Amino acid sequence: MSRSRELKFRAVTSFQRHVANPLTRRLPFQTLLETTGRTSGLPRRTPVGGRRVGQAFWLVSEYGEKSQYVRNIRADPRVRVRIKGQWHSGTAHLLPEDDARARLKALPRGNSAAVRALGTNLLTVRVDLTR
């Protein structure tokens, strides 16, 4: 990763981790992705933008394999997603072969614009919902 991309990654993830995520996690209708921490085994909740289509929830990670929740999914794909205030269990699938930029066009505009602007290594994630 180039130095400028690395600096951008560090600045954005630091802001998200310490400011944005703690605030948005508290909003009752913010969509959350809950993974299991690969080291701690504790639930980790991350605000995400995406869209439910049938029994699947689609999202795009802005930092791909470097995102902590993607690393957690790789270790344990069992997740939960809070959509419109209701929790759904599911299995997450990382889809590097999917065109993440094209996928963003089908997802909520505001979040998609932020992911496109801030992201450096986009990765599509599909969660197959079981409930």
C-alpha positions as CSV (number, residue, x, y, z in Angstrom):
1,M,0.0,0.0,0.0
2,S,1.4,3.4,-0.9
3,R,2.3,5.8,1.9
4,S,-0.6,8.2,1.2
5,R,-3.1,5.3,1.1
6,E,-1.7,4.0,4.4
7,L,-2.0,7.5,6.0
8,K,-5.6,7.8,4.7
9,F,-6.4,4.3,6.1
10,R,-5.0,5.2,9.5
11,A,-6.7,8.5,9.8
12,V,-10.1,7.3,8.7
13,T,-10.1,4.1,10.8
14,S,-8.9,6.0,13.9
15,F,-11.8,8.5,13.5
16,Q,-14.3,5.7,12.9
17,R,-13.0,3.6,15.8
18,H,-12.9,6.4,18.4
19,V,-15.6,8.9,17.3
20,A,-18.1,7.8,14.6
21,N,-18.7,4.1,15.5
22,P,-19.3,4.7,19.3
23,L,-21.8,7.3,18.4
24,T,-23.6,5.6,15.6
25,R,-23.7,2.2,17.4
26,R,-26.1,3.9,19.8
27,L,-28.7,4.9,17.2
28,P,-31.6,2.5,17.4
29,F,-32.1,2.1,13.7
30,Q,-28.4,2.1,12.6
31,T,-27.6,-1.1,10.8
32,L,-25.0,-3.1,12.8
33,L,-22.9,-6.1,11.9
34,E,-22.0,-8.2,14.9
35,T,-19.0,-10.5,14.5
36,T,-17.1,-12.6,17.1
37,G,-13.7,-11.2,17.9
38,R,-11.1,-13.5,16.5
39,T,-8.8,-13.1,19.6
40,S,-11.2,-12.1,22.4
41,G,-14.2,-14.2,21.4
42,L,-16.3,-11.2,22.4
43,P,-19.1,-9.8,20.2
44,R,-17.9,-6.9,18.1
45,R,-20.5,-4.5,16.7
46,T,-19.7,-2.3,13.6
47,P,-22.1,0.2,12.0
48,V,-22.4,-0.6,8.4
49,G,-24.4,0.5,5.3
50,G,-26.0,-2.1,3.1
51,R,-29.2,-3.5,1.9
52,R,-31.3,-6.6,2.5
53,V,-32.4,-8.4,-0.7
54,G,-34.6,-11.3,0.1
55,Q,-32.8,-13.5,2.6
56,A,-29.4,-11.9,2.0
57,F,-27.8,-8.7,3.4
58,W,-25.2,-7.1,1.1
59,L,-22.5,-4.6,2.1
60,V,-19.1,-3.4,0.9
61,S,-16.1,-3.1,3.1
62,E,-14.1,0.0,2.4
63,Y,-10.8,-1.6,3.4
64,G,-11.3,-5.2,2.4
65,E,-9.1,-7.7,4.2
66,K,-7.7,-4.9,6.5
67,S,-11.1,-4.3,8.0
68,Q,-11.3,-5.7,11.5
69,Y,-14.8,-7.1,10.9
70,V,-13.6,-8.8,7.7
71,R,-10.8,-10.4,9.6
72,N,-13.3,-11.6,12.2
73,I,-15.5,-13.0,9.5
74,R,-12.6,-14.9,8.1
75,A,-12.0,-16.5,11.5
76,D,-15.8,-17.2,12.1
77,P,-18.4,-16.4,9.5
78,R,-21.3,-16.7,11.9
79,V,-22.7,-13.2,12.3
80,R,-25.7,-11.2,13.3
81,V,-27.1,-8.1,11.5
82,R,-29.4,-5.5,13.1
83,I,-31.7,-4.2,10.3
84,K,-34.3,-1.6,11.2
85,G,-33.9,-2.4,14.9
86,Q,-34.3,-6.2,14.5
87,W,-31.5,-8.7,14.9
88,H,-31.0,-11.5,12.3
89,S,-28.5,-14.3,12.4
90,G,-26.6,-15.4,9.4
91,T,-23.4,-16.6,7.7
92,A,-21.1,-14.1,6.1
93,H,-19.4,-14.7,2.8
94,L,-16.4,-12.6,1.4
95,L,-16.8,-12.2,-2.3
96,P,-13.6,-10.8,-3.8
97,E,-14.7,-11.8,-7.3
98,D,-17.8,-9.5,-7.1
99,D,-17.5,-6.1,-8.6
100,A,-17.7,-4.0,-5.4
101,R,-18.0,-0.7,-7.3
102,A,-20.9,-2.0,-9.3
103,R,-22.4,-3.4,-6.1
104,L,-22.3,0.0,-4.4
105,K,-24.7,1.3,-7.0
106,A,-27.4,-1.0,-5.7
107,L,-26.8,0.0,-2.0
108,P,-27.9,3.1,-0.1
109,R,-26.5,6.2,-1.8
110,G,-25.1,8.1,1.2
111,N,-23.1,5.2,2.6
112,S,-22.0,4.1,-0.9
113,A,-20.6,7.6,-1.6
114,A,-18.6,7.5,1.6
115,V,-17.3,4.0,0.9
116,R,-16.2,5.0,-2.6
117,A,-14.6,8.2,-1.3
118,L,-12.8,6.8,1.7
119,G,-12.2,3.2,0.7
120,T,-8.9,1.9,-0.7
121,N,-9.6,-1.8,-1.2
122,L,-13.3,-2.5,-1.6
123,L,-14.6,-6.0,-0.9
124,T,-18.2,-7.2,-1.2
125,V,-19.7,-9.1,1.7
126,R,-23.0,-11.1,1.6
127,V,-24.7,-12.3,4.7
128,D,-27.1,-15.2,4.2
129,L,-29.8,-14.6,6.8
130,T,-31.2,-17.6,8.7
131,R,-33.9,-15.6,10.5
